[in-house]
Protein backbone atom coordinates (compact mmCIF):
# COMPACT_ATOMS: atom_id res chain seq x y z
CA UNK A 1 0.00 0.00 0.00
CA UNK A 2 2.92 2.36 0.67
CA UNK A 3 3.90 1.98 -2.97
CA UNK A 4 0.74 3.76 -4.06
CA UNK A 5 0.34 6.20 -1.15
CA UNK A 6 3.71 7.85 -1.81
CA UNK A 7 2.86 8.66 -5.46
CA UNK A 8 -0.55 9.94 -4.39
CA UNK A 9 1.10 12.30 -1.89
CA UNK A 10 3.56 13.48 -4.54
CA UNK A 11 0.75 14.10 -7.01
CA UNK A 12 -1.08 16.09 -4.32
CA UNK A 13 1.99 18.30 -3.94
CA UNK A 14 2.43 18.67 -7.69
CA UNK A 15 -1.15 19.83 -8.14
CA UNK A 16 -0.76 22.19 -5.16
CA UNK A 17 2.35 23.70 -6.75
CA UNK A 18 0.57 24.27 -10.06
CA UNK A 19 -2.47 25.74 -8.32
CA UNK A 20 -0.15 27.84 -6.15
CA UNK A 21 1.56 29.27 -9.22
CA UNK A 22 -1.85 30.28 -10.54
CA UNK A 23 -2.79 31.78 -7.16
CA UNK A 24 0.48 33.74 -7.08
CA UNK A 25 -0.26 35.16 -10.52
CA UNK A 26 -3.79 36.12 -9.52
CA UNK A 27 -2.47 37.78 -6.36
CA UNK A 28 0.10 39.78 -8.34
CA UNK A 29 -2.59 40.87 -10.80
CA UNK A 30 -5.00 41.85 -7.99
CA UNK A 31 -2.26 43.85 -6.24
CA UNK A 32 -1.29 45.62 -9.44
CA UNK A 33 -4.81 46.47 -10.60
CA UNK A 34 -6.42 46.96 -7.18
CA UNK A 35 -9.18 44.47 -8.02
CA UNK A 36 -10.64 42.90 -4.87
CA UNK A 37 -7.69 44.29 -2.89
CA UNK A 38 -9.93 44.99 0.12
CA UNK A 39 -11.61 41.57 0.12
CA UNK A 40 -10.05 39.40 2.80
CA UNK A 41 -11.87 36.33 1.45
CA UNK A 42 -10.03 36.65 -1.88
CA UNK A 43 -6.60 36.64 -0.23
CA UNK A 44 -7.59 33.74 2.02
CA UNK A 45 -8.76 31.81 -1.05
CA UNK A 46 -5.37 32.30 -2.71
CA UNK A 47 -3.68 30.60 0.25
CA UNK A 48 -6.21 27.87 1.06
CA UNK A 49 -7.42 27.31 -2.51
CA UNK A 50 -4.34 25.47 -3.87
CA UNK A 51 -4.59 22.88 -1.10
CA UNK A 52 -8.32 22.46 -1.73
CA UNK A 53 -7.74 22.03 -5.46
CA UNK A 54 -5.04 19.47 -4.75
CA UNK A 55 -7.33 17.64 -2.32
CA UNK A 56 -10.18 17.50 -4.86
CA UNK A 57 -7.84 16.25 -7.56
CA UNK A 58 -6.48 13.57 -5.23
CA UNK A 59 -9.98 12.45 -4.28
CA UNK A 60 -10.88 12.16 -7.95
CA UNK A 61 -7.65 10.27 -8.56
CA UNK A 62 -8.15 7.61 -5.87
CA UNK A 63 -11.92 7.33 -6.14
CA UNK A 64 -13.02 7.62 -9.78
CA UNK A 65 -16.63 6.56 -10.19
CA UNK A 66 -17.15 5.44 -6.56
CA UNK A 67 -18.88 2.07 -6.42
CA UNK A 68 -17.88 1.13 -9.99
CA UNK A 69 -14.99 -1.03 -8.84
CA UNK A 70 -11.50 -1.34 -10.32
CA UNK A 71 -11.01 -0.43 -13.98
CA UNK A 72 -7.27 -1.08 -14.31
CA UNK A 73 -7.67 -4.06 -16.63
CA UNK A 74 -9.58 -1.92 -19.12
CA UNK A 75 -6.65 0.49 -19.47
CA UNK A 76 -3.23 -1.06 -19.91
CA UNK A 77 -1.57 1.75 -21.86
CA UNK A 78 -0.30 3.79 -18.91
CA UNK A 79 0.63 3.67 -15.25
CA UNK A 80 -2.20 3.31 -12.77
CA UNK A 81 -2.95 4.80 -9.37
CA UNK A 82 -5.19 2.21 -7.79
CA UNK A 83 -5.56 1.39 -4.12
CA UNK A 84 -6.56 -2.16 -5.01
CA UNK A 85 -3.46 -2.75 -7.15
CA UNK A 86 -0.62 -0.75 -5.54
CA UNK A 87 2.04 -2.61 -7.56
CA UNK A 88 0.90 -0.83 -10.72
CA UNK A 89 2.28 2.43 -9.29
CA UNK A 90 5.62 1.00 -8.16
CA UNK A 91 7.67 2.78 -10.90
CA UNK A 92 6.63 6.07 -9.32
CA UNK A 93 7.88 5.35 -5.80
CA UNK A 94 11.40 6.76 -6.15
CA UNK A 95 10.35 9.92 -8.02
CA UNK A 96 7.68 10.42 -5.37
CA UNK A 97 10.26 10.08 -2.60
CA UNK A 98 12.39 12.74 -4.29
CA UNK A 99 9.43 15.13 -4.54
CA UNK A 100 8.40 14.54 -0.92
CA UNK A 101 12.00 14.95 0.27
CA UNK A 102 12.36 18.32 -1.45
CA UNK A 103 9.06 19.45 0.04
CA UNK A 104 10.11 18.41 3.55
CA UNK A 105 13.40 20.28 3.24
CA UNK A 106 11.53 23.46 2.36
CA UNK A 107 8.43 23.12 4.55
CA UNK A 108 9.70 21.47 7.73
CA UNK A 109 11.61 24.53 9.05
CA UNK A 110 8.56 26.72 8.43
CA UNK A 111 6.23 24.27 10.14
CA UNK A 112 8.60 24.03 13.10
CA UNK A 113 8.76 27.81 13.47
CA UNK A 114 4.98 27.98 13.23
CA UNK A 115 4.57 25.37 15.96
CA UNK A 116 7.01 27.16 18.27
CA UNK A 117 5.34 30.53 17.66
CA UNK A 118 1.86 29.08 18.24
CA UNK A 119 3.00 27.49 21.51
CA UNK A 120 4.49 30.78 22.73
CA UNK A 121 1.35 32.62 21.75
CA UNK A 122 -0.89 30.16 23.59
CA UNK A 123 1.13 30.57 26.78
CA UNK A 124 1.01 34.35 26.57
CA UNK A 125 -2.72 34.43 25.88
CA UNK A 126 -3.27 32.04 28.78
CA UNK A 127 -1.55 34.53 31.09
CA UNK A 128 -3.69 37.36 29.71
CA UNK A 129 -6.90 35.40 30.37
CA UNK A 130 -6.02 35.38 34.08
CA UNK A 131 -6.69 39.13 34.16
CA UNK A 132 -10.36 39.80 35.05
CA UNK A 133 -12.19 41.10 31.97
CA UNK A 134 -13.96 44.42 31.79
CA UNK A 135 -17.29 44.57 29.96
CA UNK A 136 -17.92 47.45 27.57
CA UNK A 137 -21.42 46.99 26.20
CA UNK A 138 -21.56 43.44 24.84
CA UNK A 139 -17.78 43.14 24.58
CA UNK A 140 -15.30 41.85 27.12
CA UNK A 141 -11.73 43.17 27.05
CA UNK A 142 -8.63 43.12 29.19
CA UNK A 143 -7.15 46.47 30.11
CA UNK A 144 -3.60 45.99 31.32
CA UNK A 145 -0.14 47.59 31.01
CA UNK A 146 1.32 46.39 27.73
CA UNK A 147 4.44 48.53 27.58
CA UNK A 148 3.28 50.34 24.42
CA UNK A 149 0.03 51.99 23.24
CA UNK A 150 -1.62 48.90 21.78
CA UNK A 151 -5.04 47.41 21.19
CA UNK A 152 -5.28 43.98 19.59
CA UNK A 153 -7.10 40.64 19.49
CA UNK A 154 -5.18 37.46 20.35
CA UNK A 155 -5.86 33.76 20.73
CA UNK A 156 -7.03 31.38 18.00
CA UNK A 157 -9.66 29.76 20.23
CA UNK A 158 -11.81 31.97 22.47
CA UNK A 159 -9.91 35.12 21.43
CA UNK A 160 -9.39 37.97 23.89
CA UNK A 161 -9.30 41.72 23.28
CA UNK A 162 -6.44 43.56 24.95
CA UNK A 163 -6.06 47.33 25.35
CA UNK A 164 -3.07 49.01 26.91
CA UNK A 165 -4.02 50.67 30.20
CA UNK A 166 -2.27 53.95 29.44
CA UNK A 167 -3.77 54.10 25.96
CA UNK A 168 -7.27 53.50 27.32
CA UNK A 169 -6.96 56.38 29.73
CA UNK A 170 -5.80 58.77 27.01
CA UNK A 171 -8.63 57.99 24.58
CA UNK A 172 -11.97 59.77 24.40
CA UNK A 173 -15.24 57.87 24.82
CA UNK A 174 -15.93 57.74 21.10
CA UNK A 175 -12.35 56.63 20.33
CA UNK A 176 -12.72 53.84 22.87
CA UNK A 177 -15.95 52.79 21.18
CA UNK A 178 -14.21 52.73 17.78
CA UNK A 179 -11.48 50.43 19.10
CA UNK A 180 -13.94 48.14 20.88
CA UNK A 181 -16.13 47.74 17.78
CA UNK A 182 -13.09 47.18 15.57
CA UNK A 183 -11.65 44.44 17.77
CA UNK A 184 -15.04 42.83 18.43
CA UNK A 185 -15.43 42.49 14.66
CA UNK A 186 -12.18 40.50 14.59
CA UNK A 187 -13.67 38.24 17.27
CA UNK A 188 -17.00 37.71 15.48
CA UNK A 189 -15.20 36.94 12.22
CA UNK A 190 -12.81 34.54 14.04
CA UNK A 191 -9.92 36.28 12.32
CA UNK A 192 -7.37 35.01 14.83
CA UNK A 193 -8.31 31.41 14.00
CA UNK A 194 -8.18 32.22 10.29
CA UNK A 195 -4.73 33.74 10.80
CA UNK A 196 -3.50 30.48 12.33
CA UNK A 197 -4.98 28.44 9.47
CA UNK A 198 -3.45 30.70 6.84
CA UNK A 199 -0.04 30.58 8.52
CA UNK A 200 -0.22 26.79 8.45
CA UNK A 201 -1.21 26.89 4.77
CA UNK A 202 1.82 29.05 3.99
CA UNK A 203 4.08 26.76 6.00
CA UNK A 204 2.83 23.77 4.00
CA UNK A 205 3.24 25.66 0.71
CA UNK A 206 6.69 27.29 0.78
CA UNK A 207 6.28 28.22 -2.89
CA UNK A 208 3.60 30.80 -2.03
CA UNK A 209 4.75 34.39 -1.31
CA UNK A 210 4.28 35.60 2.27
CA UNK A 211 2.88 38.85 0.88
CA UNK A 212 -0.45 37.07 0.43
CA UNK A 213 -0.81 36.85 4.21
CA UNK A 214 0.06 40.52 4.66
CA UNK A 215 -2.55 41.43 2.05
CA UNK A 216 -5.12 39.38 3.95
CA UNK A 217 -4.26 41.03 7.25
CA UNK A 218 -4.54 44.48 5.66
CA UNK A 219 -7.93 43.59 4.15
CA UNK A 220 -9.24 42.34 7.50
CA UNK A 221 -8.18 45.58 9.19
CA UNK A 222 -10.04 47.62 6.56
CA UNK A 223 -13.12 45.42 6.98
CA UNK A 224 -13.12 45.87 10.76
CA UNK A 225 -12.46 49.61 10.40
CA UNK A 226 -15.55 49.92 8.23
CA UNK A 227 -17.59 47.87 10.67
CA UNK A 228 -16.49 50.15 13.52
CA UNK A 229 -17.42 53.17 11.40
CA UNK A 230 -20.89 51.74 10.87
CA UNK A 231 -21.35 51.07 14.58
CA UNK A 232 -20.23 54.49 15.80
CA UNK A 233 -22.15 56.14 12.96
CA UNK A 234 -19.25 58.12 11.53
CA UNK A 235 -16.27 56.56 9.69
CA UNK A 236 -14.23 59.73 10.23
CA UNK A 237 -14.25 59.03 13.98
CA UNK A 238 -12.54 55.69 13.36
CA UNK A 239 -10.06 57.38 11.02
CA UNK A 240 -9.23 59.93 13.71
CA UNK A 241 -8.79 57.16 16.28
CA UNK A 242 -6.41 55.33 13.92
CA UNK A 243 -4.31 58.45 13.45
CA UNK A 244 -4.33 59.21 17.17
CA UNK A 245 -3.20 55.73 18.18
CA UNK A 246 -0.59 55.66 15.41
CA UNK A 247 0.92 58.90 16.71
CA UNK A 248 0.97 57.61 20.25
CA UNK A 249 2.69 54.45 19.09
CA UNK A 250 5.25 56.51 17.23
CA UNK A 251 6.02 58.53 20.33
CA UNK A 252 6.41 55.48 22.56
CA UNK A 253 9.40 53.14 22.67
CA UNK A 254 9.17 49.44 23.32
CA UNK A 255 8.28 46.14 21.74
CA UNK A 256 4.98 44.57 20.85
CA UNK A 257 3.33 42.98 23.91
CA UNK A 258 2.77 39.72 22.04
CA UNK A 259 4.81 37.77 19.49
CA UNK A 260 3.83 38.73 15.96
CA UNK A 261 2.44 35.26 15.35
CA UNK A 262 0.10 35.35 18.33
CA UNK A 263 -2.06 38.36 17.54
CA UNK A 264 -3.57 40.30 14.71
CA UNK A 265 -2.01 43.64 13.87
CA UNK A 266 -2.31 46.24 16.62
CA UNK A 267 -4.88 48.96 16.08
CA UNK A 268 -3.31 51.79 14.05
CA UNK A 269 -0.05 49.90 13.55
CA UNK A 270 0.19 49.54 9.78
CA UNK A 271 -1.20 50.61 6.43
CA UNK A 272 -2.54 53.78 8.01
CA UNK A 273 -2.90 55.85 4.85
CA UNK A 274 -4.77 53.15 2.92
CA UNK A 275 -7.04 52.40 5.88
CA UNK A 276 -7.96 56.04 6.38
CA UNK A 277 -8.63 56.40 2.66
CA UNK A 278 -10.85 53.30 2.69
CA UNK A 279 -12.82 54.74 5.62
CA UNK A 280 -13.29 58.18 4.07
CA UNK A 281 -13.97 57.01 0.51
CA UNK A 282 -17.52 57.82 -0.64
CA UNK A 283 -18.46 54.17 -1.08
CA UNK A 284 -17.37 53.28 2.48
CA UNK A 285 -20.46 54.74 4.04
CA UNK A 286 -23.09 54.31 1.35
CA UNK A 287 -23.58 50.58 1.85
CA UNK A 288 -22.46 50.26 5.44
CA UNK A 289 -25.32 48.09 6.65
CA UNK A 290 -24.84 45.45 3.96
CA UNK A 291 -21.07 45.48 4.46
CA UNK A 292 -21.44 44.96 8.21
CA UNK A 293 -23.59 41.87 7.62
CA UNK A 294 -21.06 40.31 5.24
CA UNK A 295 -18.07 41.11 7.43
CA UNK A 296 -19.03 38.64 10.14
CA UNK A 297 -18.66 35.62 7.83
CA UNK A 298 -15.45 33.71 8.49
CA UNK A 299 -13.16 33.69 5.46
CA UNK A 300 -12.10 30.03 5.73
CA UNK A 301 -15.62 28.69 6.29
CA UNK A 302 -16.81 30.61 3.26
CA UNK A 303 -14.28 28.61 1.25
CA UNK A 304 -14.67 25.18 2.86
CA UNK A 305 -18.44 24.83 2.46
CA UNK A 306 -18.51 25.43 -1.33
CA UNK A 307 -15.33 23.36 -1.68
CA UNK A 308 -17.07 20.40 -0.06
CA UNK A 309 -19.84 20.53 -2.63
CA UNK A 310 -17.38 20.92 -5.51
CA UNK A 311 -15.29 18.05 -4.17
CA UNK A 312 -18.29 15.71 -4.13
CA UNK A 313 -19.19 16.80 -7.66
CA UNK A 314 -15.65 16.18 -8.89
CA UNK A 315 -15.62 12.69 -7.41
CA UNK A 316 -19.05 11.57 -8.53
CA UNK A 317 -19.23 13.14 -11.97
CA UNK A 318 -16.05 14.13 -13.85
CA UNK A 319 -13.78 12.32 -11.41
CA UNK A 320 -13.15 9.46 -13.85
CA UNK A 321 -12.05 11.91 -16.57
CA UNK A 322 -9.68 13.69 -14.17
CA UNK A 323 -8.33 10.35 -12.98
CA UNK A 324 -7.39 9.26 -16.49
CA UNK A 325 -6.03 12.71 -17.39
CA UNK A 326 -3.64 12.65 -14.43
CA UNK A 327 -2.57 9.07 -15.14
CA UNK A 328 -1.98 9.93 -18.82
CA UNK A 329 0.21 12.89 -17.87
CA UNK A 330 2.18 10.67 -15.48
CA UNK A 331 2.67 8.12 -18.25
CA UNK A 332 3.92 10.73 -20.68
CA UNK A 333 6.34 12.20 -18.13
CA UNK A 334 7.65 8.81 -17.02
CA UNK A 335 8.47 7.86 -20.61
PyMOL commands that set and color helices and strands:
alter all, ss='L'
color gray80, all
select helices_A, chain A and resi 2-33+40-62+72-74+86-129+165-170+173-189+191-204+211-232+235-251+272-280+282-286+288-295+299-316+319-334
alter helices_A, ss='H'
color red, helices_A
select strands_A, chain A and resi 134-136+139-144+151-154+160-164
alter strands_A, ss='S'
color yellow, strands_A
deselect
rebuild
show_as cartoon
